[in-house]
Amino acid sequence: MVSITLSVSDEVRGIMRKFPEVNWSALVRKSIEEKAKILIVKQEMLKKLDSEKEFNDWAVNLIRKGRKKH
């Protein structure tokens, strides 16, 4: 596992010291992991949408052509 160092304000550090029962390292690690997973899902969804762009453009143009005829 890789270690990172974070900086927080003195005010936040003071608050953190008031709650020593909280495993701040684990909390931050879990938050980062969850955000990373969300970003991967978002990236995959955008990739899928991009791969369907040609079909979507074709469908929109087909509908527009149909409206022009009526």
Secondary structure, 3 states (H helix, E strand, C coil): CCCCCCCCCHHHHHHHHHCCCCCHHHHHHHHHHHHHHHHHHHHHHHHHHHHCHHHHHHHHHHHHHHHHHC
